[in-house]
Amino acid sequence: MRSRRLKPVSIFVALGACLAIGAITELAAQTIPNRQRAPLILAPVIEGLHMCDEAAMDRTLSSAYDVEARCRSMGISGAAALSRLLETLEPGGPKGRVQVGFTATLPLLGLYRPTRDGWEIDEAQLDNFLRVIRDVRRPVVLYLPADHFDSFGPLSRELLKDPENLLQLQGGRPLDLNYFGYQVIPYTLQTDPKLPVNRYRYAALEHVSRKLRALPPDVQKRIVAITFMGELHHMFPDFENGMGAFKEVRVTDYSPASIQGFRSWLQKRFHTVQRLNIEMGLKLATFSRVEAPSKDGRKEKLAHFSEHYDAFAGGNLTVAGWVWDPHNTVQQLDLFVNGKHVGPMERYLNRLDVYRAVDAVTDPNVGFRFRYDYSALPLGRYKAQAVATSGGKQYLLGETEFVVAAHGRPSVPLQTVAGLTSLPLATEKLPGLRAWLDLPTSGGDVYYNPLARLWNEYREWQVQSLLREFHHRALRSGLPANKLFSHQIMPGVNSSWNAQLLSADQTLRGSMPWKQGINMYGGATSSPWMRQYLAKERITDYGVPEFHPQQWKSSTAHARALQAQYDQGARFVSPYYFSIVPKRFANTFAINRLELNPENKQEGSDQLYRALVEFAKK
């Protein structure tokens, strides 16, 4: 089962993407004392941010886009409607330990308009955006996306025509992607400023930075954070549903520039092709002969084993599933392979899919996982067992077999596999416990390719490099370092996701030069795993650019999720999402499951609305 996130589209609000721990008393000791922290800013994402009252009341205008265009032409911002909304959340203006502001989104590529002299930034659009920042006297989080969701506007359609601007699948195949009916564009991760997409990205960032620095000091002071770039990661087919794919995976980027970059990256790492040959078992004359792994050797003919690529070719086998333990009877969960203890499994990971599918499950943090390095195992058959410890006794939670094989070698005999025996089943002996082991598929074969491991590392490096480039340019343009946050998806908190598809994990480390902005949906919003991660990475000042618990089975879930962010040190939380679009334009937007209002019971959106109003009173 896979977890899915929904995202509404908004005019000039870019689409965002798309998820063993000690006792709770120990985790509480890691929180930030209330007396030491600044106010937490609740900065909801707003749909229809630039819809002014004057044009919205004009019944001759047939679409929300026409309304915004009229507002721009009149030089009138949507500040009035926005202020009315924010007053319903925190009457009387921002005050106290929790304060209500808003998130203002400005897609960088969406700023351009065509002219006789080429593509130029639409100053009227930019000025209208800044007018809202000036006129609404509340804290604001600025979001400057330039990722795959920055796909609206004429420039994006033009950039899509040039393959150099795009990530590519094996063989140079393009990706035709959408997210719940809206096209997304898989822009390249190359940092080359000569590429058209980068030329426009970088120029827009610098131009907007100049405008922000020219704002009056009191307005600049109200800007509590600036999130940049958007959810940056690699792409893959079926972007809507495929984050949990482990079979027949296809990844990016196999563009000529990316392949050449891989060769250069290898040369810097190994220095000589002879050293690369020795470590990889290759016989290459030069680095220019290296080909990125891209073929599944089970179905495609390989000239050499180094061509093989699949979800586990890098040497890590994901053993994962879920366990619902309503009475907290399980003290420990461990992985055993062929009867030998490997280590404790990660627990309390987000499985929103299980929460939705099983009525009895009232908390989505039921996932467990172990990323098992099988690369040093001899060829043969193995049994992986998830073993729960309760009251000093061991119980079998689930088991599966896998085969470590090698291309061109004789098949492994079907011998009996050793393992822990005579263990009682946890689901039969422990009261109320439910569990399932999803991965790996029983009897599946795995083939370790050391070059595939390097290819995965390089893909992580690509994502990190572009984010570093944007951060560097933001600093150089004069934006304050203390306010610069990423806007990243956190694949690792979702135990059913294949993080290799996105290759974004390294960008979320505490050692990165930017402040971490981590999008949180489902169980991630109140997560023991997330709390441990923040503590391990020494992340004490972070933001949540997108936030929605997506829960409805507990009346306290949303308040607990908000309190968790306060205790963990979040500077801002951006609930996703409020709308000030007139109801007659409701059909303009196809997705409303996450819209926050008292009547919308989908995904617990009404409960989050009420929790925000109460939390803002602190």
C-alpha positions in Angstrom: 0.0 0.0 0.0 1.2 3.5 -0.8 0.6 6.8 0.7 -0.7 9.6 -1.5 -0.7 13.3 -1.0 -3.1 15.7 -2.6 -2.3 19.2 -3.6 -4.7 21.9 -4.8 -3.7 24.1 -7.6 -3.8 27.9 -7.0 -3.4 31.0 -9.1 0.2 32.0 -8.5 0.4 29.5 -5.7 2.8 26.9 -6.9 2.0 23.2 -6.4 4.2 21.7 -3.8 4.7 17.9 -3.8 3.8 15.4 -2.7 6.1 10.7 3.8 14.2 2.1 16.9 13.0 5.0 19.0 13.1 5.5 22.8 10.2 6.2 25.1 8.1 9.3 24.8 9.5 10.7 28.0 13.0 10.5 26.5 11.8 12.3 23.3 10.2 15.1 25.4 13.6 15.9 26.8 14.8 16.8 23.2 12.1 19.6 22.8 12.9 23.3 22.9 11.9 25.0 26.2 9.0 27.4 25.5 10.7 30.3 27.3 13.7 30.1 24.9 11.9 30.3 21.6 10.4 33.1 19.4 6.7 33.0 18.5 5.6 30.2 16.2 4.2 31.7 13.0 1.2 30.0 11.5 1.5 31.0 7.8 -1.2 29.2 5.8 -0.8 28.8 2.1 -3.6 30.9 0.4 -5.4 30.0 -2.8 -6.4 33.2 -4.7 -4.0 35.4 -2.9 -4.2 38.2 -5.5 -8.0 38.3 -6.0 -9.1 41.8 -5.2 -12.7 42.6 -4.1 -13.3 45.1 -6.9 -12.7 42.6 -9.6 -14.1 39.6 -7.8 -17.5 41.3 -7.6 -17.6 41.9 -11.4 -20.0 39.3 -12.7 -18.8 39.9 -16.3 -15.5 38.1 -15.5 -15.9 34.4 -16.3 -12.8 32.9 -14.5 -10.6 33.4 -11.5 -7.7 34.0 -13.8 -9.6 36.9 -15.4 -10.3 38.3 -12.0 -6.6 38.3 -11.1 -5.7 39.9 -14.4 -8.2 42.7 -13.8 -6.7 43.3 -10.3 -3.2 43.6 -11.8 -4.4 46.0 -14.4 -6.1 48.2 -11.7 -3.1 48.0 -9.4 -5.2 46.6 -6.6 -4.0 43.7 -4.4 -6.0 41.0 -2.7 -5.0 42.4 0.7 -8.6 43.1 1.8 -9.9 39.5 1.4 -6.7 38.1 2.8 -6.9 40.3 5.9 -10.5 39.3 6.5 -9.5 35.6 6.4 -6.6 36.0 8.8 -8.8 38.0 11.2 -11.1 34.9 11.5 -8.0 32.9 12.6 -6.5 35.4 15.0 -8.7 38.4 15.7 -6.9 41.7 16.4 -3.6 41.0 14.7 -0.6 38.9 15.6 0.3 38.5 19.3 1.3 35.9 21.8 3.4 32.8 21.6 1.6 31.7 18.4 0.9 34.3 15.7 -1.0 34.1 12.4 0.5 35.3 9.2 0.4 33.9 5.7 2.5 32.3 3.0 3.0 34.3 -0.2 4.0 32.2 -3.3 5.8 33.7 -6.3 6.8 31.1 -9.0 9.9 32.5 -10.6 9.4 31.1 -14.1 5.8 32.2 -14.0 6.9 35.8 -13.7 7.9 36.0 -17.3 5.9 37.4 -20.2 6.7 37.4 -23.9 7.6 40.7 -25.6 9.0 41.7 -28.9 12.5 41.8 -27.3 12.1 38.3 -25.8 11.0 37.1 -22.4 10.8 39.7 -19.7 9.6 39.8 -16.1 6.1 41.1 -15.7 6.7 44.0 -13.4 2.9 44.5 -12.9 2.6 41.0 -11.6 5.6 41.3 -9.3 4.4 44.7 -8.0 1.0 43.3 -7.2 2.6 40.5 -5.3 4.7 42.9 -3.3 1.7 45.1 -2.7 0.1 42.3 -0.7 3.3 42.0 1.4 3.3 45.7 2.2 -0.5 46.0 2.8 -1.1 43.0 5.1 0.6 43.8 8.4 1.2 40.3 9.5 4.2 37.9 9.5 4.8 36.5 6.1 6.7 33.5 4.7 7.8 34.1 1.1 8.0 31.0 -1.2 10.0 31.4 -4.4 9.6 28.1 -6.3 11.4 27.2 -9.5 10.9 23.4 -9.5 8.6 21.1 -11.5 5.5 22.6 -10.1 6.5 26.0 -11.5 4.8 24.9 -14.7 2.1 27.6 -15.3 2.6 30.5 -17.8 3.9 30.8 -21.3 7.6 30.5 -20.6 7.2 27.1 -19.0 5.5 25.9 -22.2 8.3 27.2 -24.2 11.0 25.6 -22.0 9.3 22.3 -22.3 10.1 22.2 -26.0 13.9 22.0 -25.4 15.1 18.6 -24.1 18.2 20.3 -22.6 15.9 21.9 -20.0 14.5 18.5 -18.9 15.3 15.4 -17.0 15.4 12.3 -19.2 14.7 8.6 -18.8 16.9 5.8 -20.2 17.5 6.4 -23.9 16.6 10.0 -23.7 12.9 9.4 -23.3 11.0 12.3 -21.9 8.5 12.2 -19.0 4.9 13.3 -19.6 3.9 14.0 -16.0 0.9 15.4 -14.2 -0.2 15.7 -10.6 -3.9 15.1 -10.2 -4.8 16.7 -13.5 -2.2 19.4 -13.6 1.0 19.2 -15.7 4.3 19.2 -14.0 7.5 19.8 -15.9 10.6 17.7 -15.0 13.2 20.5 -15.2 16.9 19.6 -15.3 19.0 19.4 -12.2 22.0 20.7 -14.0 23.5 23.9 -12.6 24.8 25.2 -15.9 23.8 28.9 -16.1 23.8 28.7 -19.9 20.8 26.4 -20.0 17.7 28.4 -20.8 15.7 27.2 -17.8 18.6 28.1 -15.5 19.2 31.5 -17.1 15.6 32.5 -16.4 15.5 30.9 -12.9 18.7 32.7 -11.8 17.8 36.0 -13.3 14.3 36.0 -11.7 15.8 35.1 -8.3 18.2 38.1 -8.6 15.5 40.4 -9.8 13.1 39.5 -7.0 15.8 39.8 -4.4 16.5 43.4 -5.5 12.8 44.2 -5.1 12.7 42.6 -1.7 15.7 44.5 -0.5 14.0 47.7 -1.6 11.0 47.2 0.6 10.6 49.4 3.7 12.4 48.2 6.8 9.2 47.4 8.7 8.0 45.3 5.8 11.3 43.4 5.5 11.1 42.8 9.3 7.7 41.0 8.8 9.3 38.5 6.5 10.1 35.7 8.9 11.4 33.2 6.3 12.0 32.8 2.6 11.7 29.2 1.2 13.4 28.7 -2.2 13.4 26.4 -5.1 10.5 24.1 -4.0 10.5 20.3 -3.7 13.7 19.4 -5.6 14.3 15.8 -6.4 14.6 13.4 -9.3 11.5 12.3 -11.2 10.0 9.0 -12.4 6.9 7.8 -14.3 3.5 7.9 -12.6 4.6 10.7 -10.3 1.1 10.8 -8.7 1.1 7.2 -7.5 4.6 5.8 -8.0 6.5 6.9 -4.9 6.1 3.4 -3.5 7.3 1.6 -6.7 10.0 -1.0 -6.2 9.4 -3.1 -9.3 10.4 -2.1 -12.8 11.6 1.2 -11.6 12.7 3.9 -14.1 14.6 6.9 -12.9 16.3 10.1 -14.1 18.6 11.5 -15.3 20.0 9.9 -18.4 20.4 13.1 -20.4 23.8 13.5 -22.2 24.8 16.3 -19.7 23.9 14.1 -16.7 25.8 11.1 -18.1 28.9 13.2 -18.8 28.5 14.7 -15.3 28.5 11.1 -13.9 31.8 10.4 -15.7 33.4 13.6 -14.3 32.1 12.8 -10.8 33.7 9.3 -11.0 37.0 10.8 -12.2 37.1 13.1 -9.3 36.4 10.2 -6.9 38.7 7.6 -8.4 41.3 9.8 -10.1 42.4 7.0 -12.5 40.4 4.7 -14.7 42.6 1.8 -13.5 41.4 2.2 -10.0 37.8 2.4 -11.1 38.3 -0.8 -13.1 39.7 -2.7 -10.1 37.0 -1.6 -7.8 34.1 -2.1 -10.2 35.4 -5.2 -12.1 35.5 -3.3 -15.4 37.9 -3.1 -18.3 37.5 0.5 -19.5 40.2 2.4 -21.4 38.9 5.8 -20.3 36.3 7.4 -18.1 34.4 8.5 -21.2 33.4 4.8 -21.8 31.5 4.6 -18.5 27.8 4.1 -19.0 25.3 4.8 -16.3 23.5 1.6 -15.1 20.0 1.5 -16.7 19.0 -2.0 -17.7 17.1 -4.6 -15.7 19.2 -7.8 -16.3 16.2 -10.0 -15.7 14.6 -8.8 -18.9 17.3 -7.0 -20.9 20.5 -8.3 -22.3 23.6 -6.9 -20.5 27.0 -6.5 -22.1 28.4 -6.3 -18.6 26.9 -6.7 -15.1 27.7 -3.0 -14.5 24.7 -2.1 -16.7 22.2 -3.6 -14.3 19.9 -1.3 -12.4 16.8 -1.8 -10.3 15.4 -0.7 -6.9 18.0 -2.9 -5.0 21.0 -3.0 -7.4 22.8 -0.5 -5.2 23.2 -3.2 -2.5 20.4 -2.1 -0.1 17.3 -4.3 0.3 14.3 -2.5 2.0 12.6 -4.7 4.6 9.4 -2.9 5.6 5.8 -3.2 6.7 3.4 -1.9 9.3 2.3 -2.8 12.8 -0.7 -1.5 14.7 -0.1 -2.0 18.5 -2.9 -0.2 20.3 -1.9 -1.4 23.7 1.9 -0.7 23.3 2.8 -4.3 24.0 5.8 -4.3 21.6 9.0 -2.9 23.3 11.3 -3.6 20.4 11.3 -4.7 16.8 14.3 -6.3 15.2 15.5 -7.7 11.9 17.0 -11.2 11.8 18.5 -12.7 8.6 19.0 -16.5 8.5 18.5 -16.5 12.3 21.2 -13.9 13.0 20.3 -10.6 14.6 21.0 -7.7 12.3 19.7 -4.7 14.3 16.7 -2.7 15.5 14.2 -1.7 12.8 13.1 1.9 12.4 9.5 2.4 13.8 6.7 4.9 13.9 7.0 5.8 10.2 4.1 7.3 8.3 1.7 4.9 6.6 -1.2 7.1 5.8 -2.4 4.4 3.3 -2.9 1.9 6.2 -4.7 4.6 8.3 -7.1 5.1 5.4 -7.6 1.4 4.6 -7.9 -0.1 8.2 -10.7 1.3 10.3 -9.1 0.1 13.6 -5.9 2.0 12.9 -6.2 5.5 14.5 -2.6 6.7 14.1 -0.8 6.7 10.7 2.6 6.2 12.3 2.6 2.5 12.1 5.3 1.9 9.6 8.6 0.0 10.2 11.6 -0.4 8.0 15.2 -1.7 7.7 17.4 -0.8 4.8 19.5 -3.9 4.8 23.0 -3.9 3.1 23.2 -7.2 1.4 26.2 -6.3 -0.8 28.7 -8.5 1.2 26.5 -11.6 1.4 27.6 -14.7 -0.5 25.3 -15.9 -3.2 22.4 -17.9 -1.9 18.9 -17.9 -0.4 18.1 -15.9 2.8 15.2 -15.5 5.2 14.5 -12.1 6.6 12.3 -12.1 9.8 10.8 -9.1 11.6 10.7 -10.1 15.3 8.8 -8.3 18.0 9.8 -8.4 21.7 7.1 -8.1 24.2 7.4 -8.8 28.0 10.8 -10.4 27.4 9.5 -12.8 24.8 10.0 -12.9 21.0 7.2 -13.1 18.5 7.3 -13.4 14.7 5.8 -10.3 13.1 6.5 -11.3 9.5 9.1 -13.1 7.3 10.1 -13.3 3.7 12.8 -15.0 1.6 15.1 -13.4 -0.9 17.9 -14.7 -3.2 21.3 -13.0 -3.6 22.2 -13.8 -7.2 24.7 -12.8 -9.8 24.4 -12.3 -13.6 26.0 -15.0 -15.6 26.3 -17.3 -12.6 24.4 -20.6 -12.2 21.1 -20.3 -10.5 21.0 -20.7 -6.7 19.6 -24.1 -5.5 16.3 -24.1 -3.7 17.8 -25.3 -0.4 16.1 -24.9 3.0 16.8 -21.5 4.5 17.7 -21.2 8.2 15.9 -18.8 10.5 14.4 -18.4 13.9 12.0 -21.3 14.5 9.1 -22.0 16.8 8.3 -18.3 17.3 4.7 -17.6 18.1 2.9 -15.2 15.7 2.6 -11.7 17.2 -0.8 -11.2 15.5 -2.2 -14.3 17.3 -0.6 -13.8 20.7 -0.5 -10.1 21.4 -3.9 -8.5 22.0 -5.2 -6.1 19.3 -2.0 -6.3 17.3 -2.2 -6.2 13.5 0.8 -6.3 11.2 1.9 -6.9 7.7 5.3 -7.3 6.0 5.2 -5.5 2.6 8.8 -5.7 1.4 10.6 -7.5 -0.1 8.5 -9.8 -2.2 9.0 -13.3 -1.1 11.4 -15.3 -3.2 12.6 -12.3 -5.1 16.2 -12.1 -6.4 18.6 -9.3 -5.9 21.8 -8.5 -7.9 24.4 -6.2 -6.4 26.0 -3.8 -8.9 28.6 -1.5 -7.2 28.4 0.9 -10.1 24.6 1.2 -9.4 25.5 2.2 -5.8 27.7 5.0 -7.2 25.0 6.0 -9.7 22.6 6.4 -6.7 25.1 8.5 -4.8 25.7 10.7 -7.9 21.9 11.3 -8.3 21.7 12.4 -4.7 24.7 14.7 -5.4 22.9 16.2 -8.4 19.9 17.3 -6.3 22.1 18.7 -3.5 24.2 20.6 -6.1 21.3 22.5 -7.6 19.9 23.4 -4.2 23.4 24.6 -3.1 23.6 26.7 -6.3 20.3 28.4 -5.6 21.2 29.0 -2.0 24.5 30.5 -3.0 22.9 32.8 -5.6 20.2 33.8 -3.0 22.9 34.8 -0.6 24.9 36.6 -3.3 21.8 38.6 -4.3 21.5 39.9 -0.7 18.8 37.7 0.8 19.6 37.1 4.6 21.0 33.7 5.4 19.0 33.5 8.6 15.8 33.6 6.7 16.7 31.2 3.8 14.9 27.8 4.1 14.6 24.9 1.8 11.2 23.6 0.8 11.8 19.9 0.7 9.9 16.6 0.7 11.0 14.1 3.3 10.9 10.6 1.6 12.4 8.8 4.6 9.5 9.4 7.0 7.3 7.3 4.7 8.2 3.6 5.1 6.4 2.5 2.0 8.1 5.0 -0.3 11.2 4.2 -2.5 13.5 7.1 -1.5 15.8 6.1 -4.4 13.3 7.4 -6.9 13.5 10.9 -5.5 17.2 10.9 -4.3 16.6 13.9 -1.9 17.7 12.5 1.4 21.1 14.2 1.6 19.5 17.7 1.1 17.7 17.2 4.4 20.8 16.7 6.5 21.5 19.2 9.3 24.9 19.9 7.8 23.4 21.6 4.8 24.2 25.4 4.6 20.5 26.4 4.5 17.9 26.1 7.2 15.7 23.1 6.7 12.2 23.6 5.4 10.4 20.1 5.6 7.0 19.5 4.2 4.9 17.4 6.5 1.8 15.4 5.7 0.0 12.6 7.5 1.8 11.1 10.5 4.9 13.2 9.8 3.2 16.1 11.4 3.4 14.5 14.9 6.1 11.8 14.6 8.5 10.2 17.1 10.6 9.2 14.1 10.7 12.8 12.9 11.5 14.1 16.3 14.4 11.7 16.6 15.6 12.7 13.1 15.7 16.4 14.0 17.6 15.6 17.2 20.1 13.4 15.5 20.8 16.1 12.8 20.9 18.9 15.4 18.1 20.7 13.6 16.5 23.1 16.1 15.4 26.0 13.9 13.4 24.7 10.9 10.2 25.4 9.0 7.2 23.4 7.7 6.4 25.0 4.3 3.4 22.6 3.8 1.5 21.0 6.7 -1.6 18.9 6.9 -2.2 15.8 9.3 -4.8 14.4 6.9 -6.5 12.6 9.9 -10.1 12.4 11.1 -10.2 9.5 13.6 -9.0 11.5 16.6 -10.3 14.8 17.8 -6.9 15.7 19.3 -4.6 14.7 16.4 -4.3 18.2 14.9 -3.7 20.0 18.2 -1.0 17.4 19.0 0.6 17.9 15.6 0.7 21.7 16.1 2.1 21.4 19.6 4.8 19.0 18.3 6.1 21.6 15.9 6.1 24.2 18.6 8.0 21.9 21.0 10.5 20.8 18.3 11.5 24.4 17.5 9.7 25.2 14.2 9.9 28.8 13.2 6.9 28.6 11.0 4.2 26.2 10.0 2.3 26.7 6.7 -1.1 24.8 6.8 -2.1 23.6 3.4 -4.4 25.4 2.4 -7.0 28.2 2.7 -9.0 29.6 -0.2 -10.4 33.1 -0.8 -11.6 32.3 -4.3 -15.3 33.2 -4.8 -17.5 30.2 -4.8 -18.7 30.8 -8.3 -15.2 29.9 -9.5 -15.1 26.7 -7.5 -14.9 24.5 -10.6 -11.6 26.3 -11.6 -9.8 24.1 -9.1 -10.2 20.3 -9.2 -8.8 19.3 -5.8 -10.3 20.6 -2.5 -9.7 17.7 -0.1 -7.2 19.7 1.8 -9.0 23.0 1.8 -9.3 24.3 5.4 -12.7 25.4 6.3 -15.3 24.3 9.0 -17.5 22.5 6.4 -14.8 20.4 4.7 -14.7 17.0 6.5 -12.4 15.4 3.9 -9.0 14.4 5.3 -9.9 16.0 8.6 -9.6 19.5 7.1 -12.4 20.8 9.3 -10.7 19.5 12.4 -7.4 21.2 11.4 -9.2 24.5 10.8 -10.6 24.4 14.4 -7.3 23.4 15.8 -5.6 26.3 14.1 -8.1 28.8 15.6 -7.6 27.4 19.1 -3.8 27.1 18.8 -3.5 30.8 17.6 -4.9 31.8 21.0 -1.7 30.8 22.8 
